[in-house]
Amino acid sequence: MRILFCNYEYPPLGGGGGVVMAALARELARRRHTVTVLTSRALDLPAESIEQGVRVLRVPVFFRRQLAVANFPSMLAYLPMALARGGRLRGEFDVINTHFVVPTGPVGERLARAHRIPNVLSVHGGDLYDPSKPSSPHRHPWLRAPIRRMLRRASALVGQSRNTLEHVERIYGVKRASELIPLGIDPPPAVPAAARAELGIPEAALVLVSVGRVVARKAAPQLIEAMARAERPVMHLVLIGEGPELAAVRAAAEARGLAARVHLLGQVSEERKYALLALADVFASTSQHEGFGLVFLEAMALGLPVVCYDHGGQTDFLRSGKTGFVLPLNDVSAFARGLQALHDDPALRAAMGEHNRRAVEDYLIGRCAERYEQVFESVIRAFAARAEAPACVE
């Protein structure tokens, strides 16, 4: 198949949604499909490149100044620039796969109409519902209406979790056939663990790690509060990621007297990220909502127990007492007790970690790609059948 992916973010820009789509694109290219990605360009990224078998076309958005976090001007600029670039690609594709109904949805929908090919719309969660943002689409009728239309018009609709597909129906009132395809990860690279000494972490410490954009939805200052309430003086936190809430995290650590035990490392390479995951003992996230939670799978692949809240798509594959602790949203005291339990019981940590290594086998990118292949093939056949159907003659 000849596949065009549309996504306003693609690594190194953005977060988990772009990362998993890149893994999917690479896997489909390895399976001998022709794969092109139409995404945004910022900083010194090239306008066109071939990356692990994937043709990546980046259109300038001018206003983006950070790798990790987009802004409204850059998202708005992506729409006309991507439409103009995509419009010159006529006849090159069999199917479009659009990721994120906001802001990418209009690009995929209009290009599909212009090229007369099917459009598979993949929704990721935050593009439908983000409880931490006043700008979240679910709060605004003027946004809900066009989103509803795009959800209905897509040739196929894919959600990565039950939670996301529930929002499609409950918030947007769209009742239609849809596909539940969990996200997948590449098998983790075989990299040695980072040295604790280089971060000033004692060998005997219990190390928590958290990965993600440091934005309001992640509620990262709660991690500091949970550490303080856990009252375990040899507990350290490694926080990987950039974002506007870093100052709040730093201030919380200083206020609680934990600055020496909180290590803010910013954005790192994929290899470095896995080396830091391998260094840690527990993955901890106070995120207020995840459409799926790709970073949880990455942590599980390294044998880490996961401590998080119970709001979001991660509840499809995390089980309290099995994979770690899945706790009531914003119950920081319960979060602290979960950290205490894992600190005090190395055997429990080991059992959960081993369970997670086995469980993550069901969420590798190959399985995700197989499901997407089936969806693409189905919509291409259905689209062709409609095009060939004779017109009704009165």
C-alpha positions in Angstrom: 0.0 0.0 0.0 1.0 3.6 -0.5 0.2 5.3 2.8 0.2 9.0 3.7 0.4 9.8 7.4 -0.7 13.3 8.5 0.4 14.5 11.9 1.3 18.0 13.0 4.1 16.5 15.2 6.8 13.9 14.3 9.9 13.2 16.3 11.9 15.1 17.4 8.9 17.4 17.7 6.2 16.6 20.3 5.4 13.8 22.6 3.9 10.3 22.7 1.4 10.7 19.8 4.2 11.5 17.3 6.5 8.9 18.8 4.1 6.0 18.3 3.1 7.2 14.9 6.7 7.2 13.9 7.2 3.7 15.2 4.1 2.6 13.2 5.3 4.3 10.0 8.7 2.6 10.3 7.2 -0.8 10.9 4.9 -0.4 7.9 7.9 0.6 5.8 9.7 -2.5 7.0 6.7 -4.5 5.7 7.4 -3.1 2.2 4.6 -0.5 2.2 5.5 3.0 0.8 5.1 5.4 3.7 5.1 9.2 3.6 4.6 11.5 6.6 3.3 15.1 6.2 4.2 17.0 9.4 5.5 20.3 10.6 9.0 21.8 10.5 10.6 23.9 13.2 14.1 24.9 14.3 16.7 23.4 12.0 14.8 20.3 10.8 15.1 19.5 7.1 12.1 20.1 4.7 12.4 16.5 3.4 14.3 13.4 4.5 14.2 9.7 4.4 14.2 8.3 8.0 14.5 4.5 8.4 12.6 3.9 5.2 10.0 6.6 5.8 9.8 9.7 3.6 9.2 12.7 5.9 7.9 16.0 4.5 8.0 18.9 6.9 6.2 22.1 6.2 7.3 25.4 7.9 5.1 26.6 10.8 7.4 29.6 11.7 6.1 30.1 15.3 7.4 27.0 17.0 10.4 27.5 19.3 10.4 24.3 21.4 10.8 20.7 20.5 8.5 19.4 23.2 5.6 21.8 23.3 3.5 23.2 20.4 1.6 26.5 20.5 -1.6 27.7 18.9 0.1 29.8 16.1 2.2 26.8 15.0 -0.8 24.5 15.0 -2.8 26.9 13.0 0.0 27.5 10.5 0.3 23.8 9.9 -3.2 23.7 8.3 -2.6 25.8 5.2 1.0 24.8 4.8 0.2 21.1 5.0 -2.8 21.5 2.6 -0.6 23.3 0.1 2.2 20.7 0.3 -0.2 17.7 0.3 -2.1 19.1 -2.6 1.0 18.6 -4.8 1.1 14.9 -4.0 -1.8 13.8 -6.3 -1.9 10.2 -7.4 0.8 9.0 -5.0 -1.3 7.3 -2.3 -4.0 4.7 -1.6 -5.0 5.8 1.9 -4.5 8.6 4.4 -4.0 8.0 8.1 -4.7 11.3 10.0 -3.5 11.4 13.6 -5.2 13.9 16.1 -8.5 15.3 15.1 -7.2 18.6 16.4 -5.3 20.2 14.8 -4.5 17.7 12.0 -8.1 16.5 11.2 -8.9 19.1 8.6 -5.7 18.4 6.7 -6.4 14.7 6.3 -10.1 15.1 5.5 -9.5 17.7 2.8 -6.6 15.9 1.2 -8.6 12.7 1.1 -11.4 14.4 -0.7 -9.0 16.1 -3.1 -7.2 12.9 -3.9 -10.3 10.8 -3.8 -8.9 8.2 -1.4 -10.1 7.0 2.0 -9.1 8.7 5.3 -8.5 6.7 8.5 -8.8 9.1 11.5 -6.8 8.1 14.6 -7.8 9.9 17.8 -5.3 10.0 20.7 -7.3 11.3 23.7 -5.9 14.7 24.3 -7.3 15.9 21.0 -10.8 15.2 22.3 -10.5 15.8 26.1 -7.8 17.4 28.3 -9.1 18.2 31.8 -6.1 20.5 32.5 -6.6 22.9 29.6 -9.2 25.7 29.4 -8.7 25.4 25.6 -9.6 21.7 25.5 -12.0 21.0 22.6 -14.6 19.4 24.8 -15.2 22.7 26.6 -16.2 24.7 23.5 -19.3 24.1 21.4 -17.7 25.9 18.4 -15.0 23.3 18.4 -17.1 20.3 19.2 -19.3 20.8 16.1 -16.5 20.5 13.5 -14.9 17.7 15.4 -18.2 15.8 15.5 -18.4 16.2 11.7 -14.8 14.9 11.1 -15.4 11.9 13.4 -18.5 11.0 11.4 -17.1 11.6 8.0 -13.9 9.6 8.4 -13.7 6.4 6.3 -12.7 4.6 9.5 -12.2 5.8 13.1 -9.4 4.4 15.3 -9.0 5.0 19.1 -6.2 3.6 21.1 -8.2 3.0 24.3 -11.7 2.4 25.5 -11.5 5.7 27.4 -10.9 7.6 24.1 -13.7 5.9 22.2 -16.1 6.5 25.2 -15.3 10.2 24.8 -16.2 10.0 21.1 -19.7 8.9 22.0 -20.3 10.6 25.3 -18.8 14.0 24.7 -19.3 14.3 20.9 -22.4 12.2 20.5 -20.9 10.2 17.6 -22.2 6.6 17.6 -20.4 4.7 14.8 -18.4 1.6 14.2 -14.8 2.2 15.3 -11.6 0.3 15.8 -9.8 -0.1 19.1 -6.1 -0.5 18.3 -3.8 -0.2 21.4 -0.6 1.7 20.7 2.6 -0.2 20.4 6.3 0.4 21.2 9.5 -0.8 19.5 11.3 -3.4 21.6 13.5 -1.5 24.0 17.1 -1.1 22.9 19.8 -3.0 24.7 21.5 -0.1 26.4 23.4 -0.2 29.8 21.8 1.5 32.7 23.0 5.0 33.4 25.3 5.3 36.3 23.6 6.5 39.5 26.8 8.2 40.6 26.8 10.6 37.7 23.5 12.0 39.0 24.6 12.0 42.6 22.2 9.2 43.5 23.3 6.6 46.2 23.3 3.0 45.0 21.0 2.0 47.8 18.3 4.7 46.9 14.9 3.8 45.6 14.7 5.7 42.3 11.5 6.9 40.8 11.4 8.0 37.2 8.8 10.0 35.2 8.9 10.8 31.5 6.8 13.3 29.6 6.2 16.9 28.7 6.1 18.9 31.9 2.8 20.6 31.3 -0.2 21.2 33.6 -1.9 17.9 32.6 1.0 15.9 34.1 0.6 17.6 37.5 4.3 16.9 38.2 4.4 19.0 41.4 2.2 16.2 42.9 5.2 13.8 42.5 7.2 16.0 44.9 4.3 16.1 47.4 3.9 12.3 47.2 7.6 11.8 47.8 7.5 14.1 50.8 4.5 12.3 52.3 6.1 8.9 51.7 8.8 9.9 54.2 11.6 7.7 52.8 14.8 9.7 52.9 16.6 7.5 50.3 13.9 8.0 47.7 15.0 10.0 44.6 13.1 11.3 41.5 14.4 11.5 38.0 12.2 13.6 35.8 12.7 13.5 32.1 11.1 16.1 29.9 10.7 19.8 29.1 7.8 22.1 29.5 6.3 25.2 31.1 5.7 23.6 34.5 9.4 22.9 35.3 9.7 26.0 37.4 6.7 24.8 39.5 8.4 21.4 40.0 11.6 23.0 41.1 9.8 25.4 43.5 7.9 22.5 45.0 11.1 20.5 45.5 12.8 23.4 47.2 9.8 24.1 49.4 9.7 20.5 50.6 13.4 20.3 51.2 13.8 17.7 48.4 15.8 19.7 45.8 18.9 17.4 46.3 16.8 14.3 45.6 14.9 15.6 42.5 16.8 15.5 39.3 15.4 17.5 36.4 17.1 16.3 33.2 15.1 18.0 30.5 14.6 16.4 27.1 17.0 13.5 26.3 17.7 11.2 23.4 15.8 7.9 23.1 18.9 5.9 24.0 19.5 8.1 27.1 15.8 7.8 28.1 16.1 4.0 28.1 19.4 4.1 30.0 17.6 6.3 32.7 14.6 3.9 32.8 17.1 1.1 33.4 18.6 3.0 36.3 15.3 3.4 38.1 13.2 1.1 40.3 9.7 2.5 39.9 7.9 4.5 37.2 5.6 7.2 38.7 3.1 9.5 37.0 0.6 11.9 38.4 -0.9 12.7 35.0 -4.5 13.9 35.2 -5.4 12.0 32.1 -3.7 9.9 29.4 -5.4 8.9 26.1 -3.3 5.7 26.3 0.0 6.2 28.1 2.8 5.0 25.9 5.5 5.8 28.5 3.9 3.3 30.8 4.6 0.5 28.2 8.2 1.7 27.9 8.6 1.5 31.6 7.0 -1.9 31.8 9.4 -3.2 29.1 12.2 -2.3 31.4 10.6 -4.3 34.3 9.5 -1.3 36.3 6.3 -1.3 38.5 4.0 1.6 37.5 2.3 4.0 40.0 -0.3 6.3 38.5 -3.9 7.5 38.7 -7.0 5.7 37.4 -8.2 8.3 34.9 -7.4 7.6 31.3 -6.6 4.9 28.7 -3.9 3.3 30.8 -6.6 1.5 32.7 -6.9 -0.8 29.7 -3.7 -2.5 30.6 -2.7 -1.5 34.1 -4.0 -3.4 37.1 -3.5 -2.3 40.7 -1.6 -5.0 42.6 -0.3 -6.6 39.4 1.4 -3.9 37.3 2.0 -1.6 40.3 -0.7 0.7 41.9 -3.5 2.4 40.0 -4.9 5.0 42.4 -7.9 7.3 42.7 -7.3 10.6 40.8 -5.5 13.2 42.9 -5.3 11.1 46.0 -1.8 12.1 46.8 -1.8 10.2 50.2 -2.7 7.0 48.4 0.0 7.7 45.9 2.5 8.1 48.8 1.4 4.9 50.3 2.0 3.1 47.0 5.5 4.5 46.9 6.1 3.4 50.5 4.9 -0.2 49.7 7.3 -0.5 46.8 10.2 1.1 48.7 9.7 -1.3 51.7 9.1 -4.5 49.7 11.8 -5.4 47.1 10.2 -8.7 46.5 6.9 -7.0 45.5 8.8 -4.7 43.2 10.6 -7.6 41.5 7.3 -9.6 41.1 5.5 -6.6 39.5 8.5 -5.9 37.3 8.6 -9.4 36.0 4.9 -9.4 35.3 5.2 -6.2 33.4 8.1 -7.5 31.2 5.8 -10.4 30.1 2.6 -8.3 29.7 4.2 -5.7 27.4 4.8 -8.4 24.8 1.2 -7.9 23.7 1.9 -4.2 23.0 4.8 -4.2 20.7 4.6 -2.2 17.5 4.3 -5.2 15.2 0.9 -6.1 16.6 -0.3 -2.5 16.2 0.9 -2.4 12.6 -0.9 -5.6 11.8 -4.2 -4.1 13.0 -3.6 -0.9 11.0 -2.8 -2.9 7.9 -6.2 -4.7 8.2 -8.0 -1.4 8.6 -6.2 0.2 5.7 -6.9 -2.8 3.4 -10.6 -2.8 4.4 -11.2 0.9 3.7 -9.4 0.8 0.4 -11.5 -2.1 -0.7 -14.7 -0.5 0.5 -13.8 2.8 -1.1 -13.0 1.1 -4.5 -16.3 -0.8 -4.4 -18.3 2.4 -3.9 -16.5 4.1 -6.7 -17.2 1.2 -9.1 -20.8 0.7 -8.1 -23.2 1.6 -11.0 -25.2 4.8 -10.6 -28.9 4.3 -9.9 -30.9 5.0 -13.0 -34.5 6.0 -12.6 
